[in-house]
Amino acid sequence: MRRPLALALALTALAAAALAGCGGEEHQPGAQASISSDALRGQKFTVGSKEFTEQLVLGQIAITALEAAGAEVEDETGLAGSVTARRALTSGEIDMYWEYTGTAWIVYFDETEPLPSSQAQYRAVAARDRARNGIAWLPFAPFDNTYGIATRAADAPALGVRSISDLARLARARPQDATICVGEEFRSRDDGLPGLENAYGFRIPDGRIFKLDEGLVYEQLASEERCNFGSVFATDGRIDRLRLTLLRDDRRFFPRYNPALNVRAEVARAHPSLRSLFGAIAARLDDATMRRLNGQVDVDGETPARVAERWLLDEGLIR
């Protein structure tokens, strides 16, 4: 554990703001509770995350906040992929990690049609997961880490692409230019390349698809060495820094991916103050904020732990 940090959460006001921003009855329990720096003293939690930057930052935000509330925390962040993290939660190896509503809907529940709003998607996922799997979804953050397809901003006019429909036309007319770098999961997930090709009616030949670790796609795309397009996360800080541009998802294929801390239901019941604590934190995580935090790690070279702690300090959530 790192040095103790005192919570400076005026959670009555902050949680109320979180609820006003996210809405929905799922956010109501514990909304008016406040948490002192002794609220979780003596309690022990194990926090996980997936292995990519945003998940590492979110995991460290959870760890730092719990420690500030007096808890002892075991750090199990950096698990290899969604399925591994999910299995760790359902098996009791970890107590909590941040998951995305779209991932649960498409990957875990095998749905094919995303719901029309962030709130509807959250409600459906939260209700089903608690009933079927004993997982509690705490209030979700407003940022949407949806998948996207990016290209180099300078090359988009020559390639004739501004939307994914334009990419589909390019793949049919000039397949040699429709080279794409994709992350490991994006290559096979229904909400990744296979589903995208079906929705837009095109195919990229296997020889023009380069499968990489998620974090390597951005640099490869910017370098012009292998691919003209890449699968990216919309909140990744490297999109702006590397002068990439997102193609418009004109058929609205990608579902919403709002994150929420997933907690084993028995842990959430035993510690109802977790809902207010993380409701206040989640409410402040919008697209611009998450993109900035991710960039501080991927571009500026800071550690996720340092980025998480500084953000909580700057927001006045800890001191």
N, C-alpha and C positions, 0 to 999 in steps of 0.2 A: 504493500500500500504506500501511497505518497503521503506527504505531510497533511495533517488535518486541515480542512477548510470549513469555515463556519457558513452555514446557510444564511443568506440574506433575503430569503423569499417572503415577500409580503403576499402570501398565496391567496388570501381572500380576494384581493383585487386582481392579481395576475390570473388566477384560475377562472375568475369570472370573465376576464377578457378573452381567455382561451376559449371558453364556452361560447361567447358571443361570436367569435370568429369562426368556429367550427360548427356550432349548432348541434342539435340532435339530442335525444334523451339519453343516448349512451354516455354522454359526457357529464351527466348530472351528479351521480353519486360522489360524495366527498368534495363537491365543488367549493363549498364554503369553509373547508377545513384549512388551518394554517399549520405549518410544520416548523418546529424549532430545530436547532442543530443537534438536539438530543433525541429527535423523533425516532430514529432507527438505531440508536446506540445499542451495541451488543448483538445486533442482528447480522447475519451472514448471507451474502448473495453471491451467485456466480453469474457473471455477465459474459455473453458471447457476441459475436458478430460474424459477418462474412469477411472475405479477405480483401475486398477492394477499398479504396481510400475513403469514400463516403461512409461506408459501414464502419471502418476503423475509427473515424471521427465521432460518429454517433455512439459507438460503443464506449469511447473514452468520455464522452459527455455523460453517459449514464453512470459510469464508474465514478467520475469526479463528483457528481451530484450525490450519489449514495454515500460516498465517503464523507462529504460535507455534512450529511445528515447523521453522521456518527456510525455508519455501518462498516463492517469489514467486507471487502470485495475481492473475490478471486477473478482474475482477468483471463478469460478464455476467448478473447477476440481473435479474429483472423482465421476462422474456420473455412474450409475449402468449399465454397458454394452454397447455394440455397438449400439443397436437399440435406447436406451435412448439418447446417445450422438448424434446420427444422427438426431433424432427427434428434439432435442434441437437446432441444427443448422438450420434445414430446417424451423422450426417455428419462428426463430429469437430470441429465448431465449438466445442463445450465438452467438458470431460473428465468432468464429473460434475454431478449435481443430485439433489435429493431427490424421489422419486416414491412414490406410494401403491400398495399391492398391489391394492386394488380397482379403481383406475383402469387399471392394466396389464391386469388380468384381463378387465374388461368392455370397455374402450375399445380397447386395442391388440390383444388376442387374441380379441375378438368372442365371448366367453363370455356366457351368459345366466344361469347358476346359480352364485352364490357358493359357495365351499367353507365347511365348517362351523366352522372355527377359524382364528385368526390364523396359527398355525404352518402349517397345511395350505395356506392361501392363499399364504403366503410361499414355501413350498417349491415349490409348483407354478409360481408366477410366476418365481422365481429360476432354476429348472432350464430352463424353456422359453425364457426371455430370453437366457440364456447360450448355449444351443444354437442358437437361431435368429438371434439378433441381436448376439451378442458383447458383451452387457451383463452386468456383475457387480452383483449386489445385495449390499451389505454388510449387517451385522446390522440388523434392524428395531427401531424404537422401540415401546414398549408403548402409546403413545397411539393412539387410533382416531379419525381425522378423517373420520368418516362424514358423508355428507349427512344432513340432517334437515329436518323441516318444523316451523316455530315459529309461535306466535301470541302475542299480548299476554297475559300471565298474568292481568291483571285482566278481560279479555274472554272468556277460555276458558269460564267457567261459562255466560254468556249465549249463547254460540255452541253450547254443548253438546258441546265437543270435549275429549277427553283423548288420543285415539289417531288414527292416520291412517284407520282404519275409520270413526271418527266424522266426519272430514272428508269421506270418500266419501259418507256418508249425507247430510251437509249439502249437498254439491254436487248431489245428486239432488233433495232436498226444497226447498232454498232456495238456488238457484244464485246469486242476487243477493248472498248473503253469503259465497260461496266465492271471493272475490277473492284473487289470489296474486301476489306479487312474486317473480321468479326471476332468478337469474344467467344470464349468456349461455350458458354450457355446460350448465347444468341444464335449460334449455328444450329441448334437442335430444338429449342423451345418453341411451343406453339405460338407464343407471343413474340417470337424472334423471326429469323429469316424464313423458315418454312411457311409460317402463317402469313408473313408479309408478302411473299411471292404469290401465295394463293389469293390473297385479298386484292392485289394489284394486277394479277394475271401476267406474270413474267417469271423467267427462270434465269439464274446466273449459272453458267457451267461450273462444275466442281473445280476445274483448273484455274478459274478466275476468282475463287474464294480462298482467302488466306486466313486460317484460324490461328488466333494468337491469344495470349493472356489478355484479359480485359484492359489492363493498364498500358499495354504496348500499342494498342490500336491507334491512339492519338498521335504519337510520335511517328509511327509508320505512315499514317495518312499525311501528316505535315511534311514528311521527308520526300514524298513523291516517288519512293523507291518501288513500292509494290502495288499500291491501290489508289484509285480515284475517289473511293467512298469508304466509309467506315461506320460500324455500329458504335454508338456513343450513348452516354447517359446525359440527359438534358441539363443536369445541374453540375456537370463536371467543369471545373475551373479552367481546364486547358482549352476548351472550345474558343473562348475569347482570346486567351494568351497566344494560341497557335494560329489565330486568324482562320478558324474554321467557320463554316456556316451550316446551320441545320436546314435540311429540306423540309418543306411543309408537308405534314401528314394529311393530305387533302381528303383522303377517305376515312380519316379518323380511325385508323386501325389500332393504334397502340392504346391500351387502357390507361387509366390513371394509376399512378404509383405513389400515393401518399404514404409516408412512413408512420408507423406507430410502434411504441414499445410493446412487444408481445411478452406476456408474463404467464407462467403456469398458474392456473386458476386458484389452486390452493395457496400459492404464495400471495396472489393478489387479495384473496379473502383475508389472509392473516395480517396483511399490511395495507389497509385501505388508503393510507396516506400516500401511497405510491401514485395514485390517480391524480391527486392534486399536484404533487411534485412534478410529474412529467407532463401534466397538462399545461402547466405554466411554461415549462421549457419548450415543449413542442410548438406552442403558439407563436414563438419568436423565430421559428425556423422557416423562412420563406425562400423562394427560389434564389434571390440575389444573395442572401446570407449563406445558403449552402454552397453556392457556386464559389463564393469568396473563401469559405473555410476549406473547401476542397483544393482550391488553387494555392492556398498557403502551404499545403502539404506537397502537392504534385509539382508545383512550379517553383515555390520558394524554398522547398526542402525542409520544412519544419516537421516535427513529429506530430502525429495525431493527438497524443496526450497533451502536448504543449498548446496546440491550436484549440483543443476543447477547453482546457483550463482558462486560457486567456479570454475566450468568448464568454464563458460563464462569468468571469470577473468583470469584463467590460459591460455586460448586460446587468450587472448588479445582482446576479442570482446567487453568487457566493462572494465571500470576502476573506 
